[in-house]
């Protein structure tokens, strides 16, 4: 939980945009679900932002799973 809080403070839409923009267009491939490469990049940023907004769900599940193993 502490690590989640720490990294939540370091990640935001601007950081995600910077990361996604660093991916070469050739690596994104020929995606037909989006109008263009920029729309695909927008979708990745939205996806990552949504995951970050719900990170506590993943952290809680990881803590629960670890407790079952111990």
PQR file of N, CA, C, O and H, with PARSE charges and radii, in Angstrom:
ATOM      1  N   UNK A   1       0.801  -1.222   0.000 -0.4000 1.5000
ATOM      2  CA  UNK A   1       0.000   0.000   0.000 -0.0000 2.0000
ATOM      3  C   UNK A   1       0.838   1.278   0.000  0.5500 1.7000
ATOM      4  O   UNK A   1       0.462   2.268  -0.629 -0.5500 1.4000
ATOM      5  N   UNK A   2       1.980   1.258   0.710 -0.4000 1.5000
ATOM      6  CA  UNK A   2       2.820   2.459   0.746 -0.0000 2.0000
ATOM      7  C   UNK A   2       3.429   2.733  -0.624  0.5500 1.7000
ATOM      8  O   UNK A   2       3.504   3.882  -1.059 -0.5500 1.4000
ATOM      9  H   UNK A   2       2.285   0.454   1.221  0.4000 1.0000
ATOM     10  N   UNK A   3       3.861   1.680  -1.294 -0.4000 1.5000
ATOM     11  CA  UNK A   3       4.454   1.837  -2.621 -0.0000 2.0000
ATOM     12  C   UNK A   3       3.416   2.354  -3.606  0.5500 1.7000
ATOM     13  O   UNK A   3       3.721   3.190  -4.457 -0.5500 1.4000
ATOM     14  H   UNK A   3       3.800   0.747  -0.941  0.4000 1.0000
ATOM     15  N   UNK A   4       2.200   1.861  -3.492 -0.4000 1.5000
ATOM     16  CA  UNK A   4       1.111   2.333  -4.351 -0.0000 2.0000
ATOM     17  C   UNK A   4       0.938   3.837  -4.181  0.5500 1.7000
ATOM     18  O   UNK A   4       0.856   4.569  -5.167 -0.5500 1.4000
ATOM     19  H   UNK A   4       1.952   1.182  -2.801  0.4000 1.0000
ATOM     20  N   UNK A   5       0.883   4.292  -2.955 -0.4000 1.5000
ATOM     21  CA  UNK A   5       0.713   5.721  -2.687 -0.0000 2.0000
ATOM     22  C   UNK A   5       1.893   6.525  -3.222  0.5500 1.7000
ATOM     23  O   UNK A   5       1.715   7.611  -3.775 -0.5500 1.4000
ATOM     24  H   UNK A   5       0.950   3.697  -2.154  0.4000 1.0000
ATOM     25  N   UNK A   6       3.095   5.986  -3.054 -0.4000 1.5000
ATOM     26  CA  UNK A   6       4.298   6.680  -3.519 -0.0000 2.0000
ATOM     27  C   UNK A   6       4.261   6.875  -5.034  0.5500 1.7000
ATOM     28  O   UNK A   6       4.508   7.976  -5.527 -0.5500 1.4000
ATOM     29  H   UNK A   6       3.239   5.105  -2.605  0.4000 1.0000
ATOM     30  N   UNK A   7       3.956   5.818  -5.762 -0.4000 1.5000
ATOM     31  CA  UNK A   7       3.982   5.913  -7.215 -0.0000 2.0000
ATOM     32  C   UNK A   7       2.760   6.629  -7.783  0.5500 1.7000
ATOM     33  O   UNK A   7       2.830   7.205  -8.869 -0.5500 1.4000
ATOM     34  H   UNK A   7       3.755   4.924  -5.361  0.4000 1.0000
ATOM     35  N   UNK A   8       1.651   6.600  -7.067 -0.4000 1.5000
ATOM     36  CA  UNK A   8       0.486   7.357  -7.521 -0.0000 2.0000
ATOM     37  C   UNK A   8       0.841   8.845  -7.609  0.5500 1.7000
ATOM     38  O   UNK A   8       0.339   9.558  -8.478 -0.5500 1.4000
ATOM     39  H   UNK A   8       1.594   6.132  -6.185  0.4000 1.0000
ATOM     40  N   UNK A   9       1.698   9.299  -6.713 -0.4000 1.5000
ATOM     41  CA  UNK A   9       2.113  10.692  -6.724 -0.0000 2.0000
ATOM     42  C   UNK A   9       3.066  11.032  -7.854  0.5500 1.7000
ATOM     43  O   UNK A   9       3.246  12.204  -8.187 -0.5500 1.4000
ATOM     44  H   UNK A   9       2.106   8.720  -6.008  0.4000 1.0000
ATOM     45  N   UNK A  10       3.675  10.019  -8.443 -0.4000 1.5000
ATOM     46  CA  UNK A  10       4.634  10.248  -9.522 -0.0000 2.0000
ATOM     47  C   UNK A  10       4.034  10.039 -10.910  0.5500 1.7000
ATOM     48  O   UNK A  10       4.625  10.434 -11.915 -0.5500 1.4000
ATOM     49  H   UNK A  10       3.528   9.068  -8.173  0.4000 1.0000
ATOM     50  N   UNK A  11       2.872   9.424 -10.959 -0.4000 1.5000
ATOM     51  CA  UNK A  11       2.248   9.116 -12.240 -0.0000 2.0000
ATOM     52  C   UNK A  11       0.992   9.956 -12.431  0.5500 1.7000
ATOM     53  O   UNK A  11       0.190  10.115 -11.510 -0.5500 1.4000
ATOM     54  H   UNK A  11       2.391   9.103 -10.143  0.4000 1.0000
ATOM     55  N   UNK A  12       0.835  10.486 -13.625 -0.4000 1.5000
ATOM     56  CA  UNK A  12      -0.365  11.236 -13.979 -0.0000 2.0000
ATOM     57  C   UNK A  12      -0.511  11.198 -15.499  0.5500 1.7000
ATOM     58  O   UNK A  12       0.306  10.589 -16.189 -0.5500 1.4000
ATOM     59  H   UNK A  12       1.486  10.357 -14.373  0.4000 1.0000
ATOM     60  N   UNK A  13      -1.544  11.843 -16.012 -0.4000 1.5000
ATOM     61  CA  UNK A  13      -1.780  11.817 -17.459 -0.0000 2.0000
ATOM     62  C   UNK A  13      -0.593  12.361 -18.248  0.5500 1.7000
ATOM     63  O   UNK A  13      -0.253  11.836 -19.308 -0.5500 1.4000
ATOM     64  H   UNK A  13      -2.208  12.337 -15.451  0.4000 1.0000
ATOM     65  N   UNK A  14       0.032  13.407 -17.733 -0.4000 1.5000
ATOM     66  CA  UNK A  14       1.178  13.993 -18.435 -0.0000 2.0000
ATOM     67  C   UNK A  14       2.337  13.004 -18.516  0.5500 1.7000
ATOM     68  O   UNK A  14       2.992  12.901 -19.554 -0.5500 1.4000
ATOM     69  H   UNK A  14      -0.244  13.834 -16.871  0.4000 1.0000
ATOM     70  N   UNK A  15       2.595  12.280 -17.435 -0.4000 1.5000
ATOM     71  CA  UNK A  15       3.670  11.284 -17.436 -0.0000 2.0000
ATOM     72  C   UNK A  15       3.332  10.148 -18.389  0.5500 1.7000
ATOM     73  O   UNK A  15       4.182   9.700 -19.157 -0.5500 1.4000
ATOM     74  H   UNK A  15       2.064  12.364 -16.592  0.4000 1.0000
ATOM     75  N   UNK A  16       2.084   9.682 -18.337 -0.4000 1.5000
ATOM     76  CA  UNK A  16       1.665   8.621 -19.255 -0.0000 2.0000
ATOM     77  C   UNK A  16       1.779   9.085 -20.704  0.5500 1.7000
ATOM     78  O   UNK A  16       2.222   8.324 -21.565 -0.5500 1.4000
ATOM     79  H   UNK A  16       1.393  10.046 -17.712  0.4000 1.0000
ATOM     80  N   UNK A  17       1.384  10.318 -20.979 -0.4000 1.5000
ATOM     81  CA  UNK A  17       1.469  10.863 -22.342 -0.0000 2.0000
ATOM     82  C   UNK A  17       2.917  10.872 -22.810  0.5500 1.7000
ATOM     83  O   UNK A  17       3.205  10.507 -23.950 -0.5500 1.4000
ATOM     84  H   UNK A  17       1.024  10.936 -20.280  0.4000 1.0000
ATOM     85  N   UNK A  18       3.823  11.283 -21.945 -0.4000 1.5000
ATOM     86  CA  UNK A  18       5.244  11.315 -22.285 -0.0000 2.0000
ATOM     87  C   UNK A  18       5.759   9.919 -22.620  0.5500 1.7000
ATOM     88  O   UNK A  18       6.498   9.738 -23.588 -0.5500 1.4000
ATOM     89  H   UNK A  18       3.590  11.580 -21.018  0.4000 1.0000
ATOM     90  N   UNK A  19       5.371   8.946 -21.824 -0.4000 1.5000
ATOM     91  CA  UNK A  19       5.806   7.564 -22.046 -0.0000 2.0000
ATOM     92  C   UNK A  19       5.230   7.030 -23.357  0.5500 1.7000
ATOM     93  O   UNK A  19       5.953   6.456 -24.171 -0.5500 1.4000
ATOM     94  H   UNK A  19       4.771   9.093 -21.037  0.4000 1.0000
ATOM     95  N   UNK A  20       3.937   7.221 -23.554 -0.4000 1.5000
ATOM     96  CA  UNK A  20       3.277   6.710 -24.763 -0.0000 2.0000
ATOM     97  C   UNK A  20       3.828   7.397 -26.012  0.5500 1.7000
ATOM     98  O   UNK A  20       3.993   6.751 -27.047 -0.5500 1.4000
ATOM     99  H   UNK A  20       3.349   7.688 -22.893  0.4000 1.0000
ATOM    100  N   UNK A  21       4.111   8.679 -25.928 -0.4000 1.5000
ATOM    101  CA  UNK A  21       4.663   9.393 -27.079 -0.0000 2.0000
ATOM    102  C   UNK A  21       6.076   8.940 -27.421  0.5500 1.7000
ATOM    103  O   UNK A  21       6.529   9.126 -28.551 -0.5500 1.4000
ATOM    104  H   UNK A  21       3.977   9.203 -25.087  0.4000 1.0000
ATOM    105  N   UNK A  22       6.776   8.349 -26.462 -0.4000 1.5000
ATOM    106  CA  UNK A  22       8.134   7.858 -26.711 -0.0000 2.0000
ATOM    107  C   UNK A  22       8.140   6.542 -27.492  0.5500 1.7000
ATOM    108  O   UNK A  22       9.179   6.136 -28.012 -0.5500 1.4000
ATOM    109  H   UNK A  22       6.409   8.197 -25.545  0.4000 1.0000
ATOM    110  N   UNK A  23       6.999   5.883 -27.576 -0.4000 1.5000
ATOM    111  CA  UNK A  23       6.902   4.623 -28.320 -0.0000 2.0000
ATOM    112  C   UNK A  23       6.854   4.954 -29.811  0.5500 1.7000
ATOM    113  O   UNK A  23       5.980   5.704 -30.246 -0.5500 1.4000
ATOM    114  H   UNK A  23       6.154   6.213 -27.153  0.4000 1.0000
ATOM    115  N   UNK A  24       7.777   4.408 -30.595 -0.4000 1.5000
ATOM    116  CA  UNK A  24       7.770   4.681 -32.037 -0.0000 2.0000
ATOM    117  C   UNK A  24       6.453   4.229 -32.684  0.5500 1.7000
ATOM    118  O   UNK A  24       5.901   3.190 -32.321 -0.5500 1.4000
ATOM    119  H   UNK A  24       8.487   3.799 -30.242  0.4000 1.0000
ATOM    120  N   UNK A  25       5.964   5.005 -33.629 -0.4000 1.5000
ATOM    121  CA  UNK A  25       4.709   4.679 -34.312 -0.0000 2.0000
ATOM    122  C   UNK A  25       4.761   3.290 -34.937  0.5500 1.7000
ATOM    123  O   UNK A  25       3.749   2.589 -34.971 -0.5500 1.4000
ATOM    124  H   UNK A  25       6.411   5.849 -33.924  0.4000 1.0000
ATOM    125  N   UNK A  26       5.920   2.889 -35.427 -0.4000 1.5000
ATOM    126  CA  UNK A  26       6.059   1.567 -36.048 -0.0000 2.0000
ATOM    127  C   UNK A  26       5.757   0.453 -35.051  0.5500 1.7000
ATOM    128  O   UNK A  26       5.264  -0.605 -35.440 -0.5500 1.4000
ATOM    129  H   UNK A  26       6.742   3.458 -35.399  0.4000 1.0000
ATOM    130  N   UNK A  27       6.043   0.675 -33.784 -0.4000 1.5000
ATOM    131  CA  UNK A  27       5.778  -0.338 -32.756 -0.0000 2.0000
ATOM    132  C   UNK A  27       4.289  -0.464 -32.454  0.5500 1.7000
ATOM    133  O   UNK A  27       3.840  -1.492 -31.947 -0.5500 1.4000
ATOM    134  H   UNK A  27       6.444   1.535 -33.468  0.4000 1.0000
ATOM    135  N   UNK A  28       3.536   0.564 -32.759 -0.4000 1.5000
ATOM    136  CA  UNK A  28       2.103   0.533 -32.489 -0.0000 2.0000
ATOM    137  C   UNK A  28       1.349  -0.290 -33.529  0.5500 1.7000
ATOM    138  O   UNK A  28       0.221  -0.722 -33.293 -0.5500 1.4000
ATOM    139  H   UNK A  28       3.900   1.399 -33.171  0.4000 1.0000
ATOM    140  N   UNK A  29       1.975  -0.501 -34.667 -0.4000 1.5000
ATOM    141  CA  UNK A  29       1.378  -1.341 -35.697 -0.0000 2.0000
ATOM    142  C   UNK A  29       0.231  -0.663 -36.426  0.5500 1.7000
ATOM    143  O   UNK A  29      -0.056   0.518 -36.234 -0.5500 1.4000
ATOM    144  H   UNK A  29       2.892  -0.150 -34.859  0.4000 1.0000
ATOM    145  N   UNK A  30      -0.401  -1.442 -37.255 -0.4000 1.5000
ATOM    146  CA  UNK A  30      -1.532  -0.966 -38.049 -0.0000 2.0000
ATOM    147  C   UNK A  30      -2.829  -1.287 -37.321  0.5500 1.7000
ATOM    148  O   UNK A  30      -3.487  -2.281 -37.627 -0.5500 1.4000
ATOM    149  H   UNK A  30      -0.169  -2.402 -37.411  0.4000 1.0000
ATOM    150  N   UNK A  31      -3.186  -0.469 -36.385 -0.4000 1.5000
ATOM    151  CA  UNK A  31      -4.398  -0.672 -35.588 -0.0000 2.0000
ATOM    152  C   UNK A  31      -5.595  -0.115 -36.351  0.5500 1.7000
ATOM    153  O   UNK A  31      -5.613   1.064 -36.707 -0.5500 1.4000
ATOM    154  H   UNK A  31      -2.651   0.338 -36.137  0.4000 1.0000
ATOM    155  N   UNK A  32      -6.586  -0.950 -36.601 -0.4000 1.5000
ATOM    156  CA  UNK A  32      -7.740  -0.520 -37.391 -0.0000 2.0000
ATOM    157  C   UNK A  32      -8.907  -0.012 -36.542  0.5500 1.7000
ATOM    158  O   UNK A  32      -9.872   0.524 -37.087 -0.5500 1.4000
ATOM    159  H   UNK A  32      -6.572  -1.907 -36.312  0.4000 1.0000
ATOM    160  N   UNK A  33      -8.836  -0.167 -35.241 -0.4000 1.5000
ATOM    161  CA  UNK A  33      -9.928   0.286 -34.380 -0.0000 2.0000
ATOM    162  C   UNK A  33      -9.901   1.790 -34.117  0.5500 1.7000
ATOM    163  O   UNK A  33     -10.869   2.353 -33.607 -0.5500 1.4000
ATOM    164  H   UNK A  33      -8.052  -0.602 -34.798  0.4000 1.0000
ATOM    165  N   UNK A  34      -8.798   2.431 -34.465 -0.4000 1.5000
ATOM    166  CA  UNK A  34      -8.637   3.853 -34.185 -0.0000 2.0000
ATOM    167  C   UNK A  34      -8.397   4.616 -35.482  0.5500 1.7000
ATOM    168  O   UNK A  34      -7.836   4.078 -36.437 -0.5500 1.4000
ATOM    169  H   UNK A  34      -8.011   1.974 -34.879  0.4000 1.0000
ATOM    170  N   UNK A  35      -8.822   5.863 -35.504 -0.4000 1.5000
ATOM    171  CA  UNK A  35      -8.718   6.683 -36.708 -0.0000 2.0000
ATOM    172  C   UNK A  35      -7.275   6.903 -37.145  0.5500 1.7000
ATOM    173  O   UNK A  35      -6.973   6.931 -38.338 -0.5500 1.4000
ATOM    174  H   UNK A  35      -9.277   6.300 -34.728  0.4000 1.0000
ATOM    175  N   UNK A  36      -6.390   7.058 -36.168 -0.4000 1.5000
ATOM    176  CA  UNK A  36      -4.983   7.297 -36.483 -0.0000 2.0000
ATOM    177  C   UNK A  36      -4.126   6.954 -35.271  0.5500 1.7000
ATOM    178  O   UNK A  36      -4.636   6.541 -34.229 -0.5500 1.4000
ATOM    179  H   UNK A  36      -6.635   7.036 -35.199  0.4000 1.0000
ATOM    180  N   UNK A  37      -2.830   7.128 -35.422 -0.4000 1.5000
ATOM    181  CA  UNK A  37      -1.889   6.797 -34.354 -0.0000 2.0000
ATOM    182  C   UNK A  37      -2.142   7.639 -33.110  0.5500 1.7000
ATOM    183  O   UNK A  37      -2.005   7.145 -31.991 -0.5500 1.4000
ATOM    184  H   UNK A  37      -2.415   7.463 -36.268  0.4000 1.0000
ATOM    185  N   UNK A  38      -2.505   8.897 -33.291 -0.4000 1.5000
ATOM    186  CA  UNK A  38      -2.752   9.770 -32.136 -0.0000 2.0000
ATOM    187  C   UNK A  38      -3.953   9.279 -31.329  0.5500 1.7000
ATOM    188  O   UNK A  38      -3.939   9.338 -30.099 -0.5500 1.4000
ATOM    189  H   UNK A  38      -2.616   9.299 -34.200  0.4000 1.0000
ATOM    190  N   UNK A  39      -4.975   8.803 -32.002 -0.4000 1.5000
ATOM    191  CA  UNK A  39      -6.148   8.262 -31.305 -0.0000 2.0000
ATOM    192  C   UNK A  39      -5.770   7.007 -30.528  0.5500 1.7000
ATOM    193  O   UNK A  39      -6.272   6.777 -29.428 -0.5500 1.4000
ATOM    194  H   UNK A  39      -4.986   8.756 -33.001  0.4000 1.0000
ATOM    195  N   UNK A  40      -4.888   6.200 -31.098 -0.4000 1.5000
ATOM    196  CA  UNK A  40      -4.410   5.004 -30.402 -0.0000 2.0000
ATOM    197  C   UNK A  40      -3.603   5.402 -29.169  0.5500 1.7000
ATOM    198  O   UNK A  40      -3.764   4.810 -28.102 -0.5500 1.4000
ATOM    199  H   UNK A  40      -4.480   6.387 -31.992  0.4000 1.0000
ATOM    200  N   UNK A  41      -2.747   6.391 -29.315 -0.4000 1.5000
ATOM    201  CA  UNK A  41      -1.973   6.878 -28.164 -0.0000 2.0000
ATOM    202  C   UNK A  41      -2.915   7.410 -27.073  0.5500 1.7000
ATOM    203  O   UNK A  41      -2.702   7.161 -25.886 -0.5500 1.4000
ATOM    204  H   UNK A  41      -2.616   6.872 -30.182  0.4000 1.0000
ATOM    205  N   UNK A  42      -3.945   8.134 -27.483 -0.4000 1.5000
ATOM    206  CA  UNK A  42      -4.934   8.641 -26.520 -0.0000 2.0000
ATOM    207  C   UNK A  42      -5.586   7.492 -25.760  0.5500 1.7000
ATOM    208  O   UNK A  42      -5.815   7.587 -24.554 -0.5500 1.4000
ATOM    209  H   UNK A  42      -4.118   8.336 -28.447  0.4000 1.0000
ATOM    210  N   UNK A  43      -5.882   6.411 -26.468 -0.4000 1.5000
ATOM    211  CA  UNK A  43      -6.506   5.244 -25.831 -0.0000 2.0000
ATOM    212  C   UNK A  43      -5.567   4.613 -24.809  0.5500 1.7000
ATOM    213  O   UNK A  43      -6.005   4.204 -23.734 -0.5500 1.4000
ATOM    214  H   UNK A  43      -5.696   6.334 -27.447  0.4000 1.0000
ATOM    215  N   UNK A  44      -4.280   4.531 -25.138 -0.4000 1.5000
ATOM    216  CA  UNK A  44      -3.313   3.983 -24.182 -0.0000 2.0000
ATOM    217  C   UNK A  44      -3.226   4.859 -22.932  0.5500 1.7000
ATOM    218  O   UNK A  44      -3.189   4.342 -21.815 -0.5500 1.4000
ATOM    219  H   UNK A  44      -3.924   4.863 -26.012  0.4000 1.0000
ATOM    220  N   UNK A  45      -3.194   6.170 -23.113 -0.4000 1.5000
ATOM    221  CA  UNK A  45      -3.132   7.084 -21.967 -0.0000 2.0000
ATOM    222  C   UNK A  45      -4.382   6.923 -21.107  0.5500 1.7000
ATOM    223  O   UNK A  45      -4.287   6.880 -19.880 -0.5500 1.4000
ATOM    224  H   UNK A  45      -3.224   6.589 -24.020  0.4000 1.0000
ATOM    225  N   UNK A  46      -5.539   6.835 -21.731 -0.4000 1.5000
ATOM    226  CA  UNK A  46      -6.789   6.652 -20.981 -0.0000 2.0000
ATOM    227  C   UNK A  46      -6.772   5.335 -20.219  0.5500 1.7000
ATOM    228  O   UNK A  46      -7.198   5.278 -19.066 -0.5500 1.4000
ATOM    229  H   UNK A  46      -5.616   6.870 -22.727  0.4000 1.0000
ATOM    230  N   UNK A  47      -6.284   4.279 -20.857 -0.4000 1.5000
ATOM    231  CA  UNK A  47      -6.212   2.961 -20.210 -0.0000 2.0000
ATOM    232  C   UNK A  47      -5.293   3.005 -18.989  0.5500 1.7000
ATOM    233  O   UNK A  47      -5.660   2.532 -17.913 -0.5500 1.4000
ATOM    234  H   UNK A  47      -5.938   4.325 -21.794  0.4000 1.0000
ATOM    235  N   UNK A  48      -4.109   3.571 -19.159 -0.4000 1.5000
ATOM    236  CA  UNK A  48      -3.158   3.640 -18.050 -0.0000 2.0000
ATOM    237  C   UNK A  48      -3.690   4.515 -16.915  0.5500 1.7000
ATOM    238  O   UNK A  48      -3.498   4.195 -15.742 -0.5500 1.4000
ATOM    239  H   UNK A  48      -3.811   3.955 -20.032  0.4000 1.0000
ATOM    240  N   UNK A  49      -4.346   5.600 -17.255 -0.4000 1.5000
ATOM    241  CA  UNK A  49      -4.923   6.481 -16.236 -0.0000 2.0000
ATOM    242  C   UNK A  49      -6.018   5.769 -15.457  0.5500 1.7000
ATOM    243  O   UNK A  49      -6.126   5.925 -14.240 -0.5500 1.4000
ATOM    244  H   UNK A  49      -4.502   5.860 -18.208  0.4000 1.0000
ATOM    245  N   UNK A  50      -6.827   4.991 -16.159 -0.4000 1.5000
ATOM    246  CA  UNK A  50      -7.894   4.229 -15.497 -0.0000 2.0000
ATOM    247  C   UNK A  50      -7.302   3.177 -14.564  0.5500 1.7000
ATOM    248  O   UNK A  50      -7.797   2.976 -13.455 -0.5500 1.4000
ATOM    249  H   UNK A  50      -6.739   4.864 -17.147  0.4000 1.0000
ATOM    250  N   UNK A  51      -6.250   2.511 -15.013 -0.4000 1.5000
ATOM    251  CA  UNK A  51      -5.586   1.512 -14.165 -0.0000 2.0000
ATOM    252  C   UNK A  51      -5.022   2.173 -12.910  0.5500 1.7000
ATOM    253  O   UNK A  51      -5.142   1.631 -11.811 -0.5500 1.4000
ATOM    254  H   UNK A  51      -5.848   2.675 -15.915  0.4000 1.0000
ATOM    255  N   UNK A  52      -4.414   3.328 -13.075 -0.4000 1.5000
ATOM    256  CA  UNK A  52      -3.866   4.043 -11.922 -0.0000 2.0000
ATOM    257  C   UNK A  52      -4.977   4.448 -10.956  0.5500 1.7000
ATOM    258  O   UNK A  52      -4.819   4.337  -9.740 -0.5500 1.4000
ATOM    259  H   UNK A  52      -4.316   3.768 -13.968  0.4000 1.0000
ATOM    260  N   UNK A  53      -6.085   4.912 -11.493 -0.4000 1.5000
ATOM    261  CA  UNK A  53      -7.203   5.336 -10.646 -0.0000 2.0000
ATOM    262  C   UNK A  53      -7.752   4.179  -9.818  0.5500 1.7000
ATOM    263  O   UNK A  53      -8.337   4.391  -8.756 -0.5500 1.4000
ATOM    264  H   UNK A  53      -6.214   5.003 -12.481  0.4000 1.0000
ATOM    265  N   UNK A  54      -7.565   2.960 -10.305 -0.4000 1.5000
ATOM    266  CA  UNK A  54      -8.076   1.776  -9.613 -0.0000 2.0000
ATOM    267  C   UNK A  54      -6.963   0.900  -9.047  0.5500 1.7000
ATOM    268  O   UNK A  54      -7.172  -0.288  -8.804 -0.5500 1.4000
ATOM    269  H   UNK A  54      -7.090   2.787 -11.168  0.4000 1.0000
ATOM    270  N   UNK A  55      -5.803   1.469  -8.838 -0.4000 1.5000
ATOM    271  CA  UNK A  55      -4.660   0.670  -8.377 -0.0000 2.0000
ATOM    272  C   UNK A  55      -4.895   0.040  -7.011  0.5500 1.7000
ATOM    273  O   UNK A  55      -4.333  -1.014  -6.716 -0.5500 1.4000
ATOM    274  H   UNK A  55      -5.633   2.435  -9.036  0.4000 1.0000
ATOM    275  N   UNK A  56      -5.709   0.661  -6.181 -0.4000 1.5000
ATOM    276  CA  UNK A  56      -5.957   0.073  -4.860 -0.0000 2.0000
ATOM    277  C   UNK A  56      -6.608  -1.301  -4.977  0.5500 1.7000
ATOM    278  O   UNK A  56      -6.385  -2.162  -4.126 -0.5500 1.4000
ATOM    279  H   UNK A  56      -6.166   1.517  -6.421  0.4000 1.0000
ATOM    280  N   UNK A  57      -7.401  -1.516  -6.009 -0.4000 1.5000
ATOM    281  CA  UNK A  57      -8.023  -2.827  -6.223 -0.0000 2.0000
ATOM    282  C   UNK A  57      -6.944  -3.885  -6.432  0.5500 1.7000
ATOM    283  O   UNK A  57      -7.014  -4.970  -5.854 -0.5500 1.4000
ATOM    284  H   UNK A  57      -7.582  -0.817  -6.700  0.4000 1.0000
ATOM    285  N   UNK A  58      -5.953  -3.573  -7.249 -0.4000 1.5000
ATOM    286  CA  UNK A  58      -4.885  -4.522  -7.541 -0.0000 2.0000
ATOM    287  C   UNK A  58      -4.002  -4.752  -6.317  0.5500 1.7000
ATOM    288  O   UNK A  58      -3.577  -5.875  -6.044 -0.5500 1.4000
ATOM    289  H   UNK A  58      -5.896  -2.692  -7.718  0.4000 1.0000
ATOM    290  N   UNK A  59      -3.733  -3.676  -5.590 -0.4000 1.5000
ATOM    291  CA  UNK A  59      -2.901  -3.785  -4.392 -0.0000 2.0000
ATOM    292  C   UNK A  59      -3.600  -4.638  -3.340  0.5500 1.7000
ATOM    293  O   UNK A  59      -2.983  -5.516  -2.737 -0.5500 1.4000
ATOM    294  H   UNK A  59      -4.078  -2.764  -5.812  0.4000 1.0000
ATOM    295  N   UNK A  60      -4.874  -4.381  -3.122 -0.4000 1.5000
ATOM    296  CA  UNK A  60      -5.622  -5.169  -2.131 -0.0000 2.0000
ATOM    297  C   UNK A  60      -5.644  -6.648  -2.502  0.5500 1.7000
ATOM    298  O   UNK A  60      -5.515  -7.506  -1.629 -0.5500 1.4000
ATOM    299  H   UNK A  60      -5.375  -3.668  -3.612  0.4000 1.0000
ATOM    300  N   UNK A  61      -5.805  -6.952  -3.777 -0.4000 1.5000
ATOM    301  CA  UNK A  61      -5.810  -8.350  -4.212 -0.0000 2.0000
ATOM    302  C   UNK A  61      -4.436  -8.980  -4.020  0.5500 1.7000
ATOM    303  O   UNK A  61      -4.345 -10.141  -3.619 -0.5500 1.4000
ATOM    304  H   UNK A  61      -5.910  -6.255  -4.487  0.4000 1.0000
ATOM    305  N   UNK A  62      -3.371  -8.243  -4.297 -0.4000 1.5000
ATOM    306  CA  UNK A  62      -2.018  -8.762  -4.090 -0.0000 2.0000
ATOM    307  C   UNK A  62      -1.761  -9.038  -2.611  0.5500 1.7000
ATOM    308  O   UNK A  62      -1.171 -10.063  -2.268 -0.5500 1.4000
ATOM    309  H   UNK A  62      -3.445  -7.300  -4.623  0.4000 1.0000
ATOM    310  N   UNK A  63      -2.192  -8.146  -1.745 -0.4000 1.5000
ATOM    311  CA  UNK A  63      -2.031  -8.332  -0.301 -0.0000 2.0000
ATOM    312  C   UNK A  63      -2.819  -9.558   0.153  0.5500 1.7000
ATOM    313  O   UNK A  63      -2.316 -10.367   0.934 -0.5500 1.4000
ATOM    314  H   UNK A  63      -2.671  -7.314  -2.023  0.4000 1.0000
ATOM    315  N   UNK A  64      -4.049  -9.697  -0.333 -0.4000 1.5000
ATOM    316  CA  UNK A  64      -4.886 -10.844   0.024 -0.0000 2.0000
ATOM    317  C   UNK A  64      -4.252 -12.154  -0.454  0.5500 1.7000
ATOM    318  O   UNK A  64      -4.200 -13.129   0.296 -0.5500 1.4000
ATOM    319  H   UNK A  64      -4.458  -9.040  -0.967  0.4000 1.0000
ATOM    320  N   UNK A  65      -3.776 -12.175  -1.686 -0.4000 1.5000
ATOM    321  CA  UNK A  65      -3.161 -13.388  -2.231 -0.0000 2.0000
ATOM    322  C   UNK A  65      -1.900 -13.754  -1.458  0.5500 1.7000
ATOM    323  O   UNK A  65      -1.640 -14.930  -1.203 -0.5500 1.4000
ATOM    324  H   UNK A  65      -3.817 -11.383  -2.295  0.4000 1.0000
ATOM    325  N   UNK A  66      -1.129 -12.756  -1.091 -0.4000 1.5000
ATOM    326  CA  UNK A  66       0.098 -13.023  -0.320 -0.0000 2.0000
ATOM    327  C   UNK A  66      -0.245 -13.612   1.041  0.5500 1.7000
ATOM    328  O   UNK A  66       0.417 -14.538   1.510 -0.5500 1.4000
ATOM    329  H   UNK A  66      -1.340 -11.801  -1.297  0.4000 1.0000
ATOM    330  N   UNK A  67      -1.276 -13.073   1.669 -0.4000 1.5000
ATOM    331  CA  UNK A  67      -1.690 -13.567   2.985 -0.0000 2.0000
ATOM    332  C   UNK A  67      -2.116 -15.032   2.917  0.5500 1.7000
ATOM    333  O   UNK A  67      -1.901 -15.783   3.869 -0.5500 1.4000
ATOM    334  H   UNK A  67      -1.814 -12.321   1.288  0.4000 1.0000
ATOM    335  N   UNK A  68      -2.707 -15.437   1.823 -0.4000 1.5000
ATOM    336  CA  UNK A  68      -3.117 -16.834   1.660 -0.0000 2.0000
ATOM    337  C   UNK A  68      -1.917 -17.772   1.542  0.5500 1.7000
ATOM    338  O   UNK A  68      -1.997 -18.944   1.912 -0.5500 1.4000
ATOM    339  H   UNK A  68      -2.881 -14.827   1.050  0.4000 1.0000
ATOM    340  N   UNK A  69      -0.812 -17.249   1.027 -0.4000 1.5000
ATOM    341  CA  UNK A  69       0.391 -18.067   0.847 -0.0000 2.0000
ATOM    342  C   UNK A  69       1.200 -18.213   2.124  0.5500 1.7000
ATOM    343  O   UNK A  69       1.983 -19.154   2.260 -0.5500 1.4000
ATOM    344  H   UNK A  69      -0.748 -16.297   0.727  0.4000 1.0000
ATOM    345  N   UNK A  70       1.021 -17.303   3.048 -0.4000 1.5000
ATOM    346  CA  UNK A  70       1.821 -17.320   4.277 -0.0000 2.0000
ATOM    347  C   UNK A  70       1.159 -18.096   5.379  0.5500 1.7000
ATOM    348  O   UNK A  70       1.709 -18.202   6.476 -0.5500 1.4000
ATOM    349  H   UNK A  70       0.385 -16.539   2.938  0.4000 1.0000
TER
END
